[in-house]
Amino acid sequence: MTSSSIRFLMCSPDHYDVDYVINPWMEGNIHKSSRDRAAEQWQGLFQILKERAVVDLVKPERGVPDMVFTANAGLVLGDDVVLSRFYHKERQGEEPFFKQWFLEQGYTVHELPKDLPFEGAGDALLDREGRWLWAGYGFRSELDSHPYLAKWLDIEVLSLRLMDDRFYHLDTCFCPLTGGYLLYYPPAFDSYSNRLIEMRVPEAKRIAVSEADAVKFACNAVNVNHTVILNKATDDLKHRLAAAGFEVVETPLTEFLKAGGAAKCLTLRVTEPVRAEVHASAAIESRVVRMEGHLLDAGLINQALDLVVEGGGSFQVLNFNLGEQRQSTSSAEVKVTAPSHDVMETIVSQLIDLGAVARPQEVCDTNLETVTLAGVAPDDFYVTTIYPTEVRVKCEWVKVRNQRMDAAIVVHDTPTGITAECKLLRDLQVGEQVIVGIEGIRTIRKTESREHRNTQEFSFMGAGVSSERRVELVVEQIAWELRQIRDRGGKVVVTAGPVVIHTGGGEHLAKLIRDGYVQALLGGNAIAVHDIEQSMMGTSLGVDMKRGVSVRGGHRHHLKVINTIRRCGTIADAVHQGVLTNGIFYECVQHHVPFSLAGSIRDDGPLPDTQMDLLKAQADYSRLIQGADLILMLSSMLHSIGVGNMTPAGVKMVCVDINPAVVTKLSDRGSVESVGVVTDVGLFLSLMVQQLEKLTSPYHLAQMV
C-alpha cells in the first residue's frame, strides 16, 4: 500500500501517567513517568509515522491516562470495527470515547457482551497479507471473544495462548510483518500456540527474538511496508531484519515502557485491507459439562476451573447450585471453550477424571468404532483410569466391568442387555466395539475419595534430575575403549532402562548406535515405548522433554504410541513405513543393530517386539551377549543384574546408575573388568558423545600421528 493509503490512529499523551498497576511493568512506576519526556517521545514516533503514513488523532480525555495506547481502542478491518471490552475497570472509561470516534468516522461498530473481555488490536493482529487474524488470549482477552471476531469480520481466526504475564497483550511479543514475515518471542506462548505459528509461518520467515529484545518491546513494533518502527533492538536483531529486507527505525519510548507499552501500543492501524476470497473460520470449540458432589469443600470446582485454564481453554460458569447443608452436594454447569478440537479433548478428558460429564440430555450414546486388527484399538480410543467408570449407551448409564488403568472400553450388545468392560490392547478381538473420544463417559467416586484426593495431576514422574559430580576422567577411559573396540571390529552390547530417555540421554545413545559403537541392545518394553514416545510425541512418561514439565493428559501418550506400533506390525515395520523417523530404535533398525526386549508383568501393551515368554527372552539375551567385548549397563537394575548373571568372565562391564547400590551389586560379581560409575545416565551419555567426537576430530588424529 502507498503511504497515503495507510492511516493510523494516535492520541497525544496530554493526560498520560502511571496511575495504577494492571501489569508487571507498572510495578514501582506509579507517578514516575515524566510527562514532558513522554510528550517528546510520543512526538518523535508521531513524526516518524507522518513521514510514512497518514495519522489521525483522537482527543485525549481526563481520567483515562492509558487512552494514549490507541491499539486497544478496537480491531479494525475494512469498514468494520470490533470495539474493545477492557478487562480492568481502570480502562473501561475509554470505551465510549473510542466508540464515538469510530461512529463519527463512519465505521460499523460491533460491541461484545459487557462481561466478555477483548482488548482490540492489542490482542488481535492481522496477518500483513490479510490471510487470517492472529488472536491472543490468556490475560486480557477471553477465548470466547474469538468466534465473534470471525463472524463479524468474516475472517479466519487463529487463537494463541499467552503464558508470560510480562507479555500480557499479543502485540507485546508478536508482530506480523510485510511479506508474510513474523517477529515474535516464542517463550511467551504455550506449546500448542507455537506449533500453530510454525504451521502457518515458514521457518525462513520466522524471526524469533531473544529475551533481551523482548523485554525492550522490540516486538511491539509498527510495520509500514518494509519499515519496522520500534523502541530499541539489539544489533543482532537489526541485522536479521535487514537481511529480510526491512529498514529498522528506532525511537525511544522508555516513558511508555513504564506502563507496559511501546510503538505498537501507541498506534492503531485503521486501514486494513479486506481480501474478498477470505472468509470466516474459527477452530474454537465449546462444550457444557456438569459436575456434582462436594464441589467446594473437596476443592473440585477449583481444580476443574484450573484444569481448563492450564490446559489452554477458558470457562464460563453457567449455573452453580450450592448444597444447603454440610452433607448436601452441589452441582455446577460450566461452559468450556478451547482453541481446537484436540485441546478440547485433552481438557475434557481431565475433567472426566474429576467426575465431570456432558449434560445427559446432550449425549445419548458414546462413540464406538470396530476393531479391525486383533490387538489394535481404533484411533482416539478412550484410555481408562483407575476410577470406576460408567458409559452412556442407548441413553442409559452402563457400569464398566473389570476396571483398570490404561485399557480400552469394549461395549457388547448381548441378549441380556448392554455390557461394557476394560480390555488390554493385546486382548482386543476383530469385530469388538471400542469407545473412542470422550463423549458419554463419567467416573464415579465416593465422597471421601474426593475429599482426600491429591491435588496433583495424575502422572508417572514429577521429580527433577539430581546434580552430579564430574565424571570426565572415567568417561575418557571408557570412550577410548569404545573407540578401540569399534575400530578392530569388536562387539559392544548395551543394556538400557527407560531412565536413559527420562534423563535426556536418548539422543546420545542413538548417536552411539548411528556411529557404529553399539552392536546389540538389550532392554525391556519400557525403554522402547518411551524412546518411541519421545520420537513421536516429544514426551517421555508424559513429560515434555524440552520444557521438563508434565503435559496435561500426557500419561496416556505411551498407550497411544504402543497402539500405533501394533498397527504397523513391528518397530521395524514402523520405520519402513515412515511412521518412526528418529530415536534409539529407529537407529537400530536403520543400522541393522539387533535388539531384544524382555517383557515383565508390569508392561503395558506390550509392543509387538517385546518377548513376554521369559525363558525365550533369557535365551535371546544370552545369544546377543555372545562374543561381546564390553557391556555398557545404563540405569536398568533388573536387566543389568540379569545380564551380569549370564555374562561369562572376561567381558568388560561398565555399570552406570544414579543408585550406588546397583553399581555395588554389579561390582560384587567379582569381575576385575567391571567399572562402576555413580552418576546421572543422561550426563554420562552426553559426556561420552563429546569425548568420542574429540577422539575423532582432525586435530586429535593429527596429534596421534
C-alpha positions as CSV (number, residue, x, y, z in Angstrom):
1,M,0.0,0.0,0.0
2,T,1.1,3.6,-0.6
3,S,1.9,5.8,2.3
4,S,-1.1,8.0,1.5
5,S,-3.5,5.0,1.8
6,I,-2.2,3.8,5.2
7,R,-3.7,5.5,8.2
8,F,-3.1,5.2,11.9
9,L,-5.0,6.5,15.0
10,M,-3.0,8.1,17.8
11,C,-3.8,10.0,21.0
12,S,-1.5,12.7,22.4
13,P,-0.2,12.0,26.0
14,D,-1.7,15.1,27.5
15,H,-3.1,13.2,30.5
16,Y,-0.7,10.2,30.4
17,D,0.7,8.9,33.7
18,V,1.2,5.6,35.5
19,D,-1.8,6.0,37.9
20,Y,-2.4,2.3,38.8
21,V,-0.9,-1.2,38.4
22,I,-2.6,-3.5,36.0
23,N,0.5,-5.2,34.5
24,P,4.0,-6.1,35.8
25,W,5.7,-3.2,34.1
26,M,3.7,-0.7,36.1
27,E,5.0,-2.1,39.4
28,G,7.2,0.5,41.1
29,N,6.4,3.1,38.4
30,I,3.4,4.9,39.9
31,H,3.7,8.6,39.0
32,K,7.4,8.1,38.0
33,S,6.9,8.9,34.3
34,S,8.0,12.3,33.1
35,R,5.1,13.9,31.2
36,D,7.4,16.2,29.3
37,R,9.7,13.4,28.3
38,A,6.7,11.2,27.4
39,A,5.3,14.0,25.2
40,E,8.7,14.4,23.5
41,Q,9.0,10.6,22.8
42,W,5.4,10.4,21.6
43,Q,6.1,13.3,19.2
44,G,9.1,11.5,17.9
45,L,7.0,8.5,17.0
46,F,4.3,10.7,15.6
47,Q,6.7,12.5,13.2
48,I,8.2,9.2,12.0
49,L,4.8,7.8,11.2
50,K,3.7,11.1,9.5
51,E,6.6,10.7,7.0
52,R,5.3,7.3,6.0
53,A,1.5,7.3,6.5
54,V,-1.5,9.5,7.5
55,V,-2.0,9.9,11.2
56,D,-5.4,10.7,12.7
57,L,-5.8,11.9,16.3
58,V,-8.5,11.2,18.9
59,K,-8.9,13.8,21.6
60,P,-7.3,12.8,24.9
61,E,-9.7,12.7,27.9
62,R,-9.0,13.3,31.6
63,G,-9.3,10.3,33.9
64,V,-8.2,7.8,31.3
65,P,-4.4,8.1,31.3
66,D,-4.0,4.9,29.2
67,M,-6.1,6.3,26.3
68,V,-2.7,7.1,24.7
69,F,-2.4,3.4,23.9
70,T,-4.9,3.5,20.9
71,A,-4.1,0.0,19.8
72,N,-6.6,-1.1,22.5
73,A,-9.4,1.1,21.1
74,G,-10.7,-1.8,19.0
75,L,-10.0,-4.0,16.0
76,V,-10.5,-2.6,12.5
77,L,-10.9,-4.5,9.3
78,G,-12.3,-2.6,6.3
79,D,-15.3,-0.6,7.4
80,D,-15.9,-2.8,10.5
81,V,-14.6,-2.3,14.0
82,V,-15.0,-4.5,17.0
83,L,-14.9,-2.2,20.0
84,S,-12.8,-3.2,23.0
85,R,-14.2,-4.5,26.2
86,F,-11.5,-3.8,28.7
87,Y,-10.6,-6.4,31.3
88,H,-9.7,-3.9,34.0
89,K,-12.1,-1.3,35.3
90,E,-9.3,1.3,35.2
91,R,-9.5,1.3,31.4
92,Q,-13.2,0.7,30.8
93,G,-13.8,4.5,30.8
94,E,-12.0,4.7,27.4
95,E,-14.7,2.7,25.6
96,P,-17.3,5.4,25.0
97,F,-14.7,7.9,23.7
98,F,-13.3,5.4,21.2
99,K,-16.8,4.3,20.2
100,Q,-17.8,7.9,19.4
101,W,-14.7,8.4,17.3
102,F,-15.4,5.3,15.2
103,L,-19.0,6.2,14.7
104,E,-18.0,9.7,13.6
105,Q,-15.7,8.2,11.0
106,G,-18.5,6.1,9.6
107,Y,-17.3,2.7,10.8
108,T,-19.8,-0.1,11.6
109,V,-19.2,-0.7,15.3
110,H,-19.6,-4.2,16.8
111,E,-19.9,-4.5,20.6
112,L,-19.2,-7.6,22.5
113,P,-21.2,-8.6,25.6
114,K,-20.2,-6.5,28.6
115,D,-18.8,-9.4,30.5
116,L,-16.6,-10.7,27.7
117,P,-13.1,-9.0,27.7
118,F,-11.4,-8.3,24.4
119,E,-8.7,-5.6,24.1
120,G,-8.7,-4.7,20.4
121,A,-5.6,-4.7,18.2
122,G,-3.5,-5.2,21.4
123,D,-4.7,-8.8,21.3
124,A,-5.7,-9.3,17.6
125,L,-3.2,-8.8,14.8
126,L,-3.9,-9.3,11.1
127,D,-1.5,-11.2,9.0
128,R,0.0,-8.5,6.9
129,E,-1.1,-10.4,3.7
130,G,-4.6,-10.3,5.1
131,R,-5.0,-14.1,5.1
132,W,-6.0,-14.6,8.7
133,L,-6.3,-12.9,12.1
134,W,-4.0,-13.9,15.0
135,A,-5.9,-13.5,18.2
136,G,-4.3,-13.7,21.7
137,Y,-5.9,-14.8,25.0
138,G,-4.9,-15.7,28.5
139,F,-4.5,-12.3,30.3
140,R,-6.7,-9.5,28.9
141,S,-8.9,-11.1,26.2
142,E,-11.1,-14.2,26.5
143,L,-11.1,-17.0,24.1
144,D,-14.9,-16.8,23.8
145,S,-14.5,-13.5,22.0
146,H,-12.8,-15.1,19.1
147,P,-15.9,-16.6,17.4
148,Y,-17.4,-13.1,17.4
149,L,-14.3,-11.7,15.6
150,A,-14.5,-14.5,13.0
151,K,-18.3,-13.8,12.4
152,W,-18.2,-10.0,12.3
153,L,-15.0,-9.6,10.3
154,D,-15.6,-12.7,8.1
155,I,-12.0,-13.9,8.6
156,E,-10.2,-17.0,9.8
157,V,-9.1,-16.6,13.5
158,L,-6.1,-18.4,14.9
159,S,-6.0,-18.4,18.7
160,L,-2.7,-18.0,20.5
161,R,-2.4,-18.5,24.3
162,L,-0.2,-16.1,26.2
163,M,1.8,-17.6,29.1
164,D,4.1,-14.9,30.4
165,D,2.4,-12.0,32.3
166,R,5.1,-9.6,31.2
167,F,3.6,-10.0,27.7
168,Y,0.0,-9.6,28.6
169,H,-1.1,-8.5,25.2
170,L,-0.4,-10.3,21.9
171,D,1.2,-7.2,20.4
172,T,3.9,-7.1,23.2
173,C,5.5,-10.2,21.9
174,F,4.2,-10.8,18.3
175,C,4.3,-8.6,15.2
176,P,3.3,-9.8,11.7
177,L,5.4,-8.1,9.0
178,T,5.0,-7.4,5.3
179,G,5.7,-10.4,3.0
180,G,4.5,-13.0,5.5
181,Y,7.3,-12.5,7.9
182,L,6.8,-12.7,11.7
183,L,8.7,-11.0,14.5
184,Y,7.9,-12.8,17.8
185,Y,9.1,-14.1,21.2
186,P,8.3,-17.9,21.3
187,P,8.6,-18.4,25.1
188,A,5.6,-16.1,25.6
189,F,3.3,-18.8,24.1
190,D,2.3,-22.3,25.1
191,S,3.4,-25.3,23.0
192,Y,0.2,-25.6,21.1
193,S,0.4,-22.0,20.0
194,N,4.0,-22.3,19.0
195,R,3.1,-25.3,16.9
196,L,0.3,-23.4,15.3
197,I,2.6,-20.5,14.5
198,E,5.1,-22.9,13.0
199,M,2.5,-24.5,10.8
200,R,1.4,-21.2,9.4
201,V,4.7,-19.3,9.1
202,P,7.6,-20.9,7.2
203,E,10.8,-21.2,9.2
204,A,12.6,-18.9,6.8
205,K,10.1,-16.1,7.6
206,R,10.0,-16.6,11.4
207,I,12.2,-14.0,13.2
208,A,12.4,-15.1,16.8
209,V,13.8,-12.5,19.2
210,S,15.8,-13.0,22.3
211,E,14.6,-12.1,25.8
212,A,16.9,-9.1,25.7
213,D,15.0,-7.8,22.7
214,A,11.6,-9.0,24.1
215,V,11.8,-7.0,27.3
216,K,12.7,-3.9,25.4
217,F,9.4,-4.4,23.5
218,A,11.1,-5.0,20.1
219,C,8.1,-7.0,19.0
220,N,5.8,-4.1,20.0
221,A,6.6,-2.6,16.6
222,V,4.8,-0.7,13.9
223,N,5.2,-2.1,10.4
224,V,4.7,0.2,7.4
225,N,5.5,-1.6,4.2
226,H,9.2,-2.6,4.6
227,T,9.9,-0.3,7.6
228,V,9.8,-1.5,11.2
229,I,9.5,1.2,13.8
230,L,10.3,0.2,17.4
231,N,11.7,1.4,20.7
232,K,15.0,-0.4,20.6
233,A,16.6,-3.5,19.1
234,T,19.9,-5.3,19.5
235,D,22.4,-5.2,16.7
236,D,21.7,-8.9,16.0
237,L,18.0,-8.3,15.6
238,K,18.6,-5.3,13.3
239,H,20.9,-7.4,11.1
240,R,18.3,-10.2,10.9
241,L,15.6,-7.7,10.0
242,A,17.8,-6.1,7.4
243,A,18.6,-9.5,5.9
244,A,14.9,-10.0,5.5
245,G,14.6,-6.7,3.6
246,F,13.4,-4.4,6.4
247,E,14.6,-1.0,7.4
248,V,14.7,-0.6,11.2
249,V,13.9,2.8,12.7
250,E,14.5,3.1,16.5
251,T,12.7,5.8,18.5
252,P,13.0,5.9,22.3
253,L,9.8,5.2,24.1
254,T,11.1,4.4,27.6
255,E,8.4,6.5,29.4
256,F,5.7,4.4,27.9
257,L,7.5,1.1,28.8
258,K,6.9,2.1,32.4
259,A,3.2,1.5,31.7
260,G,3.8,-1.7,29.6
261,G,3.6,-0.2,26.1
262,A,5.7,1.0,23.2
263,A,5.3,1.8,19.5
264,K,2.6,-0.6,18.5
265,C,0.6,0.1,21.7
266,L,0.6,3.8,20.9
267,T,-0.9,3.3,17.4
268,L,-3.9,1.7,15.8
269,R,-3.9,0.9,12.1
270,V,-7.3,1.9,10.7
271,T,-6.8,1.0,7.1
272,E,-6.7,-2.8,7.0
273,P,-7.3,-4.3,3.5
274,V,-10.1,-6.8,3.1
275,R,-9.4,-9.9,0.9
276,A,-12.6,-10.9,-0.9
277,E,-11.6,-14.6,-1.0
278,V,-11.0,-14.8,2.7
279,H,-14.0,-15.9,4.9
280,A,-14.9,-16.6,8.5
281,S,-13.4,-19.6,10.1
282,A,-12.6,-20.5,13.7
283,A,-11.3,-23.8,15.1
284,I,-12.7,-22.8,18.6
285,E,-14.9,-25.4,20.2
286,S,-17.2,-25.1,23.2
287,R,-18.9,-27.7,25.4
288,V,-21.0,-27.7,28.5
289,V,-20.0,-30.1,31.3
290,R,-21.9,-30.8,34.6
291,M,-20.3,-31.6,37.9
292,E,-22.0,-32.9,41.1
293,G,-20.7,-33.6,44.6
294,H,-18.9,-31.7,47.4
295,L,-17.5,-29.3,44.9
296,L,-16.4,-26.6,47.3
297,D,-15.2,-28.5,50.4
298,A,-13.4,-31.1,48.3
299,G,-11.9,-28.3,46.1
300,L,-13.2,-30.0,42.9
301,I,-14.7,-26.9,41.3
302,N,-11.4,-25.0,41.7
303,Q,-9.5,-28.0,40.4
304,A,-11.8,-28.2,37.4
305,L,-11.5,-24.5,36.5
306,D,-7.8,-24.6,36.9
307,L,-7.6,-27.6,34.6
308,V,-9.5,-25.6,31.9
309,V,-7.2,-22.6,32.1
310,E,-4.0,-24.5,32.5
311,G,-5.0,-26.7,29.6
312,G,-5.3,-23.7,27.2
313,G,-9.0,-23.1,27.4
314,S,-11.4,-20.7,29.1
315,F,-14.6,-21.2,31.0
316,Q,-17.9,-19.6,32.0
317,V,-19.9,-20.9,35.0
318,L,-23.5,-21.1,33.6
319,N,-25.0,-22.0,37.0
320,F,-23.9,-23.2,40.4
321,N,-26.3,-24.7,43.0
322,L,-24.7,-24.8,46.4
323,G,-25.7,-27.5,48.8
324,E,-27.6,-26.1,51.7
325,Q,-26.1,-28.3,54.4
326,R,-22.7,-30.0,55.0
327,Q,-23.9,-33.4,53.8
328,S,-25.7,-31.8,50.8
329,T,-24.0,-32.0,47.4
330,S,-23.6,-29.1,45.0
331,S,-23.9,-29.0,41.2
332,A,-22.5,-26.8,38.5
333,E,-22.7,-26.4,34.8
334,V,-19.6,-25.0,33.1
335,K,-19.2,-23.9,29.5
336,V,-15.6,-24.8,28.4
337,T,-14.0,-23.2,25.4
338,A,-10.9,-24.4,23.7
339,P,-8.9,-23.2,20.7
340,S,-9.1,-26.5,18.8
341,H,-10.8,-29.9,19.0
342,D,-7.6,-31.6,20.2
343,V,-7.2,-29.2,23.0
344,M,-10.8,-29.6,24.0
345,E,-10.5,-33.4,24.0
346,T,-7.5,-33.1,26.4
347,I,-9.2,-30.7,28.7
348,V,-12.5,-32.7,28.9
349,S,-10.6,-36.0,29.5
350,Q,-9.0,-34.4,32.5
351,L,-12.4,-33.1,33.7
352,I,-13.8,-36.6,33.3
353,D,-11.1,-37.8,35.8
354,L,-12.7,-35.3,38.3
355,G,-16.1,-36.6,37.7
356,A,-17.4,-34.1,35.2
357,V,-19.8,-35.3,32.5
358,A,-21.5,-33.7,29.5
359,R,-25.2,-32.9,30.0
360,P,-27.0,-36.3,29.8
361,Q,-29.7,-34.9,27.6
362,E,-27.0,-33.8,25.1
363,V,-25.2,-37.2,24.9
364,C,-27.3,-40.4,24.4
365,D,-24.5,-42.6,23.2
366,T,-20.7,-42.9,23.3
367,N,-18.9,-43.1,20.0
368,L,-18.0,-46.6,19.1
369,E,-15.6,-47.9,16.4
370,T,-14.9,-51.5,15.4
371,V,-11.6,-53.3,15.9
372,T,-10.3,-54.2,12.5
373,L,-7.0,-55.7,13.6
374,A,-6.6,-58.0,16.6
375,G,-4.7,-56.3,19.4
376,V,-5.0,-52.8,17.9
377,A,-7.6,-50.3,19.1
378,P,-9.2,-47.7,16.8
379,D,-7.5,-44.3,16.7
380,D,-8.5,-41.9,19.6
381,F,-9.7,-44.8,21.8
382,Y,-10.5,-43.7,25.3
383,V,-7.8,-44.7,27.8
384,T,-9.2,-45.8,31.1
385,T,-8.1,-44.7,34.6
386,I,-8.3,-46.4,37.9
387,Y,-11.6,-44.8,38.8
388,P,-15.0,-46.7,38.5
389,T,-16.4,-45.6,35.1
390,E,-19.8,-45.5,33.5
391,V,-20.6,-45.1,29.9
392,R,-23.6,-43.8,28.1
393,V,-25.2,-46.4,25.8
394,K,-28.8,-46.0,24.3
395,C,-29.4,-43.2,26.7
396,E,-28.6,-45.3,29.8
397,W,-25.5,-45.3,32.0
398,V,-23.7,-48.7,32.0
399,K,-21.1,-49.5,34.6
400,V,-17.8,-50.7,33.1
401,R,-16.6,-54.0,34.4
402,N,-13.0,-55.1,35.2
403,Q,-12.0,-51.5,35.8
404,R,-8.3,-50.9,35.5
405,M,-5.9,-48.3,34.2
406,D,-4.6,-48.0,30.7
407,A,-7.1,-50.2,29.0
408,A,-9.8,-49.7,26.3
409,I,-13.5,-50.0,26.9
410,V,-15.4,-52.6,24.9
411,V,-19.2,-52.5,24.6
412,H,-21.2,-55.7,24.0
413,D,-24.8,-55.8,23.0
414,T,-25.9,-59.2,24.5
415,P,-29.3,-60.9,24.7
416,T,-29.4,-60.0,28.3
417,G,-28.5,-56.3,27.8
418,I,-25.7,-53.9,27.2
419,T,-22.3,-54.6,28.9
420,A,-19.0,-52.7,29.0
421,E,-15.6,-53.9,30.1
422,C,-12.0,-52.8,30.2
423,K,-9.7,-54.8,27.9
424,L,-6.0,-54.5,27.4
425,L,-4.9,-53.7,23.8
426,R,-3.4,-57.1,23.3
427,D,-6.7,-58.8,24.2
428,L,-8.8,-56.9,21.7
429,Q,-10.5,-59.0,19.0
430,V,-11.6,-58.2,15.5
431,G,-15.2,-57.0,15.4
432,E,-15.3,-55.7,19.0
433,Q,-16.8,-52.3,19.6
434,V,-14.4,-49.9,21.4
435,I,-15.3,-46.5,22.8
436,V,-13.4,-43.6,21.1
437,G,-13.3,-40.0,22.1
438,I,-14.7,-38.7,25.4
439,E,-18.4,-38.2,24.9
440,G,-20.7,-40.1,27.2
441,I,-18.1,-41.1,29.8
442,R,-18.1,-40.4,33.5
443,T,-16.1,-41.5,36.5
444,I,-17.7,-42.3,39.8
445,R,-16.1,-41.6,43.1
446,K,-17.2,-41.7,46.7
447,T,-17.3,-38.5,48.7
448,E,-14.4,-39.5,50.9
449,S,-12.2,-40.2,48.0
450,R,-13.0,-36.7,46.6
451,E,-12.2,-35.1,49.9
452,H,-8.9,-36.8,50.1
453,R,-8.0,-36.5,46.5
454,N,-4.4,-35.4,45.9
455,T,-4.5,-32.1,44.1
456,Q,-1.5,-33.0,42.0
457,E,-2.2,-34.2,38.4
458,F,-2.2,-38.0,37.9
459,S,1.3,-38.6,36.4
460,F,4.0,-41.1,36.5
461,M,7.0,-38.9,37.0
462,G,7.4,-35.5,38.6
463,A,10.8,-35.3,40.2
464,G,13.8,-33.5,38.7
465,V,17.3,-34.8,37.9
466,S,19.9,-34.8,40.7
467,S,23.1,-32.8,40.2
468,E,26.2,-34.9,40.0
469,R,30.0,-34.7,40.5
470,R,32.4,-34.6,37.5
471,V,32.9,-37.9,35.7
472,E,35.1,-36.7,32.8
473,L,38.1,-38.9,33.7
474,V,36.3,-42.2,33.7
475,V,34.4,-41.2,30.6
476,E,37.6,-40.6,28.8
477,Q,38.8,-44.1,29.6
478,I,35.6,-45.7,28.5
479,A,35.4,-43.7,25.3
480,W,38.9,-44.7,24.4
481,E,37.9,-48.4,25.0
482,L,34.8,-48.0,22.8
483,R,36.8,-46.5,20.0
484,Q,39.3,-49.3,20.1
485,I,36.6,-52.0,20.1
486,R,34.8,-50.4,17.1
487,D,38.0,-49.9,15.1
488,R,39.0,-53.5,15.4
489,G,35.5,-54.8,14.6
490,G,34.7,-55.9,18.2
491,K,31.3,-56.0,19.9
492,V,29.7,-53.7,22.4
493,V,26.4,-54.6,24.0
494,V,24.2,-52.0,25.7
495,T,21.7,-52.8,28.4
496,A,19.5,-49.8,28.9
497,G,16.5,-48.8,31.0
498,P,13.9,-46.1,30.4
499,V,15.8,-43.7,32.7
500,V,18.1,-43.2,29.6
501,I,15.1,-41.4,27.9
502,H,13.8,-39.6,31.0
503,T,17.2,-38.0,31.7
504,G,17.7,-36.8,28.1
505,G,20.2,-39.5,27.1
506,G,18.2,-40.9,24.2
507,E,19.6,-38.7,21.5
508,H,23.2,-39.5,22.7
509,L,22.6,-43.3,22.7
510,A,21.0,-43.0,19.3
511,K,24.2,-41.3,18.1
512,L,26.4,-44.0,19.5
513,I,24.4,-46.6,17.6
514,R,24.4,-44.4,14.4
515,D,28.2,-44.0,14.7
516,G,28.8,-47.8,15.0
517,Y,29.7,-48.0,18.7
518,V,26.9,-50.4,19.6
519,Q,26.4,-53.9,18.1
520,A,23.5,-55.1,20.2
521,L,20.9,-53.5,22.5
522,L,19.1,-55.2,25.4
523,G,16.2,-53.8,27.4
524,G,12.6,-54.1,28.4
525,N,9.4,-52.9,26.9
526,A,9.7,-49.6,28.7
527,I,12.8,-48.2,27.1
528,A,11.4,-48.9,23.6
529,V,8.0,-47.4,24.5
530,H,9.4,-44.2,25.9
531,D,12.0,-43.8,23.2
532,I,9.3,-44.1,20.6
533,E,7.0,-41.8,22.7
534,Q,9.7,-39.2,22.7
535,S,10.4,-39.6,19.0
536,M,6.7,-39.3,18.0
537,M,5.2,-37.1,20.7
538,G,8.1,-35.2,22.3
539,T,7.3,-36.6,25.7
540,S,8.6,-39.4,28.0
541,L,6.1,-40.7,30.5
542,G,4.0,-37.7,29.7
543,V,6.8,-35.2,30.5
544,D,7.7,-32.6,27.8
545,M,11.4,-33.4,27.3
546,K,12.3,-29.8,26.2
547,R,10.5,-28.0,28.9
548,G,10.8,-30.6,31.7
549,V,7.1,-30.3,32.8
550,S,4.2,-32.7,32.7
551,V,1.9,-32.4,29.8
552,R,-1.8,-32.4,30.5
553,G,-3.1,-35.9,29.6
554,G,0.5,-37.0,28.8
555,H,0.2,-40.1,30.9
556,R,-1.8,-41.5,28.1
557,H,0.8,-40.9,25.4
558,H,2.7,-44.2,25.9
559,L,-0.6,-46.2,25.3
560,K,-1.1,-44.2,22.1
561,V,2.4,-45.0,20.9
562,I,2.0,-48.7,21.7
563,N,-1.2,-48.8,19.7
564,T,0.5,-47.1,16.7
565,I,3.3,-49.6,16.6
566,R,0.9,-52.5,17.0
567,R,-1.0,-51.2,14.0
568,C,2.2,-51.1,11.9
569,G,3.2,-54.6,12.9
570,T,6.6,-54.2,14.5
571,I,9.1,-51.5,15.3
572,A,11.0,-52.3,12.1
573,D,7.7,-52.1,10.1
574,A,7.0,-48.7,11.7
575,V,10.5,-47.5,10.5
576,H,10.0,-48.9,7.0
577,Q,6.5,-47.3,6.7
578,G,7.9,-43.9,7.7
579,V,5.9,-43.8,11.0
580,L,9.0,-43.9,13.2
581,T,11.7,-41.5,11.9
582,N,14.2,-41.0,14.7
583,G,15.3,-42.3,18.1
584,I,17.2,-45.2,19.5
585,F,15.2,-48.0,17.9
586,Y,15.0,-46.1,14.6
587,E,18.8,-46.2,14.5
588,C,18.9,-49.8,15.5
589,V,16.6,-50.7,12.5
590,Q,18.4,-48.4,10.1
591,H,21.9,-49.7,11.0
592,H,20.9,-53.4,11.5
593,V,21.8,-53.4,15.2
594,P,19.8,-56.4,16.8
595,F,17.8,-55.7,19.9
596,S,15.9,-57.8,22.4
597,L,13.1,-56.6,24.6
598,A,12.3,-58.8,27.6
599,G,8.8,-58.4,28.9
600,S,7.6,-58.3,32.5
601,I,4.3,-58.4,34.4
602,R,4.3,-54.6,34.7
603,D,4.4,-53.9,30.9
604,D,1.7,-52.0,29.1
605,G,0.7,-53.2,25.6
606,P,3.2,-54.6,25.2
607,L,5.0,-53.7,22.0
608,P,4.8,-56.5,19.4
609,D,8.6,-56.9,19.6
610,T,8.6,-57.5,23.3
611,Q,9.1,-61.1,24.2
612,M,6.7,-62.0,27.0
613,D,7.9,-65.5,27.4
614,L,10.7,-65.0,30.0
615,L,12.6,-68.2,29.1
616,K,12.7,-67.2,25.4
617,A,13.8,-63.7,26.4
618,Q,16.6,-65.0,28.5
619,A,17.8,-67.2,25.6
620,D,17.7,-64.2,23.3
621,Y,19.7,-62.1,25.7
622,S,22.3,-64.9,26.0
623,R,22.6,-65.2,22.2
624,L,23.2,-61.5,21.7
625,I,25.8,-61.3,24.6
626,Q,27.9,-64.0,22.9
627,G,31.2,-62.6,21.6
628,A,30.8,-59.3,23.5
629,D,34.0,-57.4,24.3
630,L,32.2,-54.8,26.5
631,I,28.8,-54.5,28.0
632,L,27.5,-51.0,28.9
633,M,24.8,-51.1,31.5
634,L,22.7,-47.9,31.7
635,S,20.3,-47.5,34.6
636,S,18.4,-50.7,34.4
637,M,18.8,-52.6,37.7
638,L,16.9,-55.8,36.8
639,H,18.0,-56.2,33.3
640,S,21.6,-55.3,34.2
641,I,21.7,-57.8,37.0
642,G,20.2,-60.4,34.7
643,V,22.7,-59.7,32.0
644,G,25.5,-59.8,34.5
645,N,24.4,-63.2,35.7
646,M,24.6,-64.7,32.2
647,T,27.8,-63.0,31.1
648,P,31.0,-65.1,31.1
649,A,34.1,-63.8,32.9
650,G,36.5,-61.8,30.8
651,V,33.9,-59.5,29.3
652,K,34.4,-55.9,30.4
653,M,31.3,-54.3,32.0
654,V,30.5,-50.7,32.8
655,C,27.5,-50.1,35.1
656,V,26.2,-46.5,35.1
657,D,23.4,-45.7,37.7
658,I,22.4,-42.9,40.0
659,N,21.8,-45.5,42.7
660,P,25.1,-46.7,44.3
661,A,23.5,-49.9,45.4
662,V,23.0,-51.0,41.8
663,V,26.6,-50.3,40.9
664,T,27.9,-52.1,44.0
665,K,25.7,-55.2,43.3
666,L,27.2,-55.5,39.8
667,S,30.7,-54.9,41.0
668,D,30.2,-57.7,43.6
669,R,30.2,-60.2,40.8
670,G,34.0,-60.3,41.3
671,S,35.0,-59.4,37.7
672,V,38.1,-57.3,37.7
673,E,36.9,-55.9,34.3
674,S,33.9,-54.2,35.9
675,V,33.7,-50.5,36.3
676,G,31.0,-48.7,38.3
677,V,30.0,-45.1,37.6
678,V,27.6,-43.5,40.1
679,T,26.1,-40.6,38.1
680,D,23.2,-39.4,36.1
681,V,23.0,-41.6,32.9
682,G,21.9,-38.7,30.7
683,L,25.0,-36.7,31.8
684,F,27.2,-39.8,31.3
685,L,26.0,-40.3,27.7
686,S,26.3,-36.6,26.8
687,L,29.9,-36.6,28.0
688,M,30.6,-39.9,26.2
689,V,29.5,-38.5,22.9
690,Q,31.5,-35.3,23.4
691,Q,34.6,-37.3,24.2
692,L,34.2,-39.6,21.2
693,E,33.9,-36.6,19.0
694,K,37.1,-35.3,20.4
695,L,38.8,-38.6,19.6
696,T,37.7,-38.5,16.0
697,S,38.4,-34.8,15.5
698,P,41.1,-33.9,12.8
699,Y,43.2,-32.1,15.5
700,H,43.2,-35.2,17.7
701,L,44.0,-37.5,14.9
702,A,46.9,-35.3,13.8
703,Q,48.3,-35.4,17.4
704,M,48.2,-39.1,17.3
705,V,50.2,-39.3,14.1
